[in-house]
Amino acid sequence: MTNQTFGTANTGPPGPLQAGDVLYSMRVALFIALLCLGYELGCPTSAAGKERYFLLAETSPDSQKDWAGLPPWQKNASKKAVEKYAAAQDKKWQRWNEAMFERST
């Protein structure tokens, strides 16, 4: 048997960073960044502490300003259309819910 070494042995003092070292550090940093992003997206914050007035027309500060230039008949027609639309959407989702979850065969 002969006493042979395979490859080069690094016995000298550490030299400057090589390209592989930098790329490895960048991959680790990217992995950590993606891990943090996934965690943040997976834990949504509750909307209880935030203002949600933009979802409700009655509590919106701009809602009365938007209605100021409309004639009374158009205001009534708009309110009626919104109520009919909301009722139709409610009926649609109720039917969908029954079809998907509450139907027993």
Buried (B, 14 or more C-beta within 10 A) or exposed (E): EEEEEEEEEEEEEEEEEEEEEEEEEEEEEEEEEEEEEEEEEEEEEEEEEEEEEEEEBEEEEEEEEEBEEEEEEEEEEEEEEEEEEEEEEEEEEEEEEEEEEEEEE
